[in-house]
Amino acid sequence: MLPSAPDDSVLRDRFLQGFAIGESTIRACGHPLPTVLWISLRPDQSPLEQLPNHADQHLVVAPPSADLRAFSALSEHHGISVLLPYQRGKSIDTLRGLEGRNKLWPLVPSIEEDVKATVEATLKAGWDRAMVVVDPNSLEATLSTTFVNHYKASGGLVESYEPTAVQQVDPTDDQRLDRFRKDMTFSWAGTVVVADQPDGPLASRLRREQRDGAFGGGAPLTPNWVYLSDSDALQNLPQVPWQQLGLEHPARGDNWSGFEQAFSLRWGEAPDLLAAAGYDTARVLALVEAAPLPVSDEGVPDPMGWISPDQDAIDFCTALVQRQRGESLRLKAAASDFRLRAGMTPSGRAAAGLLKTSPSDRMKDDGKRVDATTG
């Protein structure tokens, strides 16, 4: 199933671009493409109503960022498994509370894996004392508590003059902003964690004030900044006197490089995790169809029962051979480590570290920057 609202066209097209690259790897192994019935799904439509009631259906692929409650109901009503190609953030948080999650199969890692990598890189840089500030209207605000929890559990100290560790500051509230500015200066914390887009109103105002020497005990050289934004938003950071750290790429699988090369060659641009989810989806469907379905403990066909998350990952052509022999396997995937389990997100390898400024700014800065990664 694919989202069909006008605003979903970019989401749908990117998923299908990745799916097409996955199909090319299936053909390269001399295997027929999987039989797929494509169904468009509007936001106001129930997947239960849209799914044709055929007795031979065993697997449904949900749209990216699907309503998990709706697909859990579909799974329970039809008794079929649901592949969730791309569920991130709040959409995946719903999974833990669903009774029918034993037939829901996420393909990509949780954003929490990216936050963990950012925490690890922050502490590796020696930044073990920080204040955390969020724009309550930013998407990054939802990640601030997760960062704080992992940061403190790993030995970091969060300073705050508020009842909570995360300090919310509306950038249009001059009084609240002034209070945080004074708190930051008084604490002499060497790091500030900014839960806002780099060009967001809060980040832009704090950046301007630090450059002017009005924010932070050691301005303009400190505090250092940690961003909780996604890696795409951090590609063109402005030049600043202090160091900036954040996510370099989200958690992904060991087959990313091969997928990235094939995707860039065909489409003339770099892929993202959504495209990788489409790529892996095509290959999963081919493996499902490559042999008769395993039977679950309940005695019913289990389309995902051939996955063995603890085995060593293997290439796709080898996986096809093993699947045709009725063997269990773990595929070397692009979007995750493919340690797939029903009702649980897989893991992957994320990288975070000190971030370079934008290309034009690096020329002004003589390119003398230091990079550090973790994953």
N, C-alpha and C positions, 0 to 999 in steps of 0.2 A: 504494500500500500504506500502511496506517495501523497504528500500534501498538495492540495489543488487550489488553495487561495492565491490570488494575484501576488500577494506579498511573499509567497513561498517559492517563487520561480527560481531565485538564486540558490536557495537551499536545495530544491529538487534537482536543478541542473548540475550542481556540484556533486551531489550524491551519484547521479547517473554517469557523470564523467568518470568517477572512480570505479563504478560498476563496469563500465566499458573496458577499462584497463584490466580488471579482474577477468572479464570474459576472454580477453586476448591471451591471458596466461593459461586458461582452460584449453583453448584451441591449440596453443603451443605444445601441450601435453598430449595432443591427439584425442582429446575427449570431447564428446558433444556438449553443447551448452545446456544448462538446466532449463527445464520447462517452467516458465514463469507466467502467471496471470497477473497483469498490472491493473490495479484498482486505484482510482483517484479518490481522495478522502478530504472533504471540506472540514473546517474546524467545528462546524455545527452538526456534523454527521457522526452517527455511532458506527464503529467498525463492525459491531454485531449485526446491524441491519444491512451493511454493505456486502458482507461476505456471503457468496453463494454457498448454499448448504449442500456440499458434495461429500459423500461418505469417505472418499479417498484423500481428503485434505488432512495433512498432519502438521503443517508448518505455515505460519503467517509471518511476514516481515513487516513490522510496524514502521510508520513514517519516522523520520528523525524528530526527536523531542516530542514523542507521542504522549498522550494522556494515559499514564500507566493504569489508572483505575479502569478506564474503558477497555483496555486490552487485557487486563486481568479478568474482567467479566466475560470478555470474548473467549478467553482460554478456558475458563471454568464451564461456560455454556457448551462449547464445542469439544472440550477435552483435547485441544490441540496446543502445541508449543508455539511460543511467540519469540521471534528474534528481534532484539532491540538494537538496531545498528548504531544509533547515536543518541544517548541519553547522558546529559551532563548537568551539573549544578542541582537546582531545586527539583528538576524533573526526575532525577535518579534518587533523590532523598525519599521520595514517596515509596520506593520499592520495599524498604525495610518493614513497612507497616501493612503490606498486602498479604492476605492469607494465601492467595493463589500464585505466589511468586515462584513456586517450584517448577513452573513451566515457562517462566520468563527469563530470557537469556540475553543479558547486555553484552555488547561487543567491544565497547571502549572503556578505558579506565575512568575513574571518578576524578573530578577536579581536585579532590583532596590529595591525590598523588602529586599534582603540580605544586600545591601549597607545601607539601612535605619537602620537595626539592628546593623550594625557595627558602624554607627555614634552614635546611642543611647548608645551603650556600651562604646564608646570612651569618650563621655561626662559624662556618669555615673561614669567612673573611675577618673573624674576630669581633663581630658586632653583636655582643652578648647583652647589651642593655639598650632598650628602645622604648619609645612612646608610640602608640598606635592611634592614628586619627582617620576618621572616615567621613566622607560626605554621605549622609543618610540617603540621598537620592541616587547614589551611584550603584551600579551592579556589583562593584567590588566590595561594597559594604557587607554582603552576605558571606564573604570569605574571611573577614577580619577575625571573627571568633575562632575559626578553624586555625588560622595562623597563630593566634595567641596560645591556643591549647597546645599545639605541637612545639612552639617556641619555648614555652615554659617547661614542658615535659622533657625537652632536650637540653635544658640548663640555662636558657635565656631568661633575663629579668625584664619584666614589663613595668615601666613607671607610669603612674597615673595619679592625678589629684582628684579624680572623680570616683564614685562608688564602684564603677566598672572599669575593667582594664582598657576597653575600647572607648575612645573619646569621640563622640559625634559632634561635628562642627558644620553647621550650615554656612557656606561661604558668603551668603547674603546677610548673615547676622553679625554685624561688626562687633557687638559686645561679646558674643560667644567666641568669635575669632580672636579678639584681643585677649580674652581669658586664656585660651589655649596657647597663644604666643607667649604670654608671661609664664605659663606653666613650663613650656618647653625651654625657655631661657633660664628659668630658675633651676630646673633639674640638671642642666648640662648633659642631658642624654646625648650620646654620640650618634644615635640612629633614630630616624622617624620612619615608621611604616605608613605609607600613604595609600589608603583604599579609595582611589579615584583614578579616572583615566589621566594619562600624562597631560592632555590638553583640557582636562575638566576644570571647572571653576575653582574648586578648592586647591588642586595641585598647582594651577596657574598662579593663583594669588600667593600661596606659600612660597613658590619658586621665586616670584618677583621680590617678595619681602626678604628672602634669604640673600638674594643677590645684592640687595640694598643694605644688608647687615642688620635687618630688623627682626630676623627670625632665627632662633637657636643660639645657644651659648657661645658657639665658636664661629658664627656666621662671618663671611660666607663659606668658609672651608668645611665647616660641620654645622649641623648633623649630616651624616650620609643618609641617602634615601633608599628605601625598599618599596618597590611597587608590587601590588597584588593584581595588576592587570594581566590580560592574556598576552602572549608573546607577540602577536600581530600588532597590538597597540604600542609596543615598545620598540618598533623597528626604527623610528626616526626621532629619537629623543633630542631635545635641544642641548647645546653645550652649557655646562654649569661648572663652577669651581669645585664642587663636591662630587663624591662618587655615587653612582646609581647602580642598583642591583635589582634583578627581577628574573622572570622566566624567559629562557631562551627558546625552548620548545616544550610543548606539553608531553605528558607520558604517552609513549607509543611503542610499537613492536620492533623486533629485530629485523624484519623484512622491509623496514621503512625506506632504506636507501635504494633498494631495487625498485620498489614501487614509485618512489619520487622520480627516479631517472626515467622510467617508462611514462609516467604521467606528464612530466615536463616536455619530453620529446614529442608526445602526441598533441598536447593542448597548449604548449608554449608558455606555461606558467607553473609556479610551484603549487603543489597540492597542500591541503590542510587535513585535519583529522576527520572531517566529514567525508572528504573524498576517499580517505583511507578506509573508512567504514563501508562505503559503497564497494570498494575493491574487495575487502574481506567478505562482504555479504555474498557477492557473486561466487566466490570460491567455496564458501560454506554450502551454498545451495547445490553446487556441483558435487560436493562430497556427500551430501544427503542423498542425492539421486544415484550415486555411483554403485550402490549395492542395496539389497533389501535392508529395511530398517531393523535395527536391534529391537528387542522386546524388553519392556520395563519389568520391574518386579511385580507390577500389577497385571502383567500379561498383555499389555497394549503396545502398539508400535511407538517407538521413541526416536524421533528424527535426529535428536542430538545425543543419543546414547553412545555413539562411537567416539566421543571426545574423552580423552584421558589427560586431565590437566597436569599431572605430575610426570608425564613422560618427557623426554627430550624433544624439542621442536624439530620438525622435518620439513623439507621443501615440498611444494605442492604436487609435483609429479610423483614423488615417492609416496605422498599421502594418498593419492588416488589409487596406487597399486595396493597399499595396505588396506585401504577401505574396501576395495573390491575383493580382498581376501577375507573380509569380515573382521579385521583387526581394529583395535582401538589406536588412537593417535592424538598427537598435538601438533597443529599446523604452525609453521613459522609465518606470522602474520604481520601486517603493517600497522594496524591500529592499536594493538595490544600484545601482551605476551601469550595470548590465547590460552591462558589458564581459566577456561570458561567453566563456570558452575551456575546452575539455575538459581536465580534470585540474588546473585552476587556480581559485583563488577570485577573484571580482570585487572591486572596491574600492567605496568609498562615502565619504560625508562624516560624520565623527564630530565631536563637540564636547566639549571639556573646559575647565574653568576653575575659578575660585574658587566655592565652594559656599556657599549660604545655609544657615542653621540651620533647624530645623523651624518651622512657622508660629507656634506658641505662644512659642517662644524668640525669634523675630524681634521679637515685640511687646515682650518684655523688653529687647531690645537696641536699641529705637527704630528698627529697620529700617535702620540706617546701615551697610550692607555694600556691598562692591564686587564686581561680577561681571566675569569675563573669559572669553571663549570663543575657541576656535580650531577650525579644521576644514578 
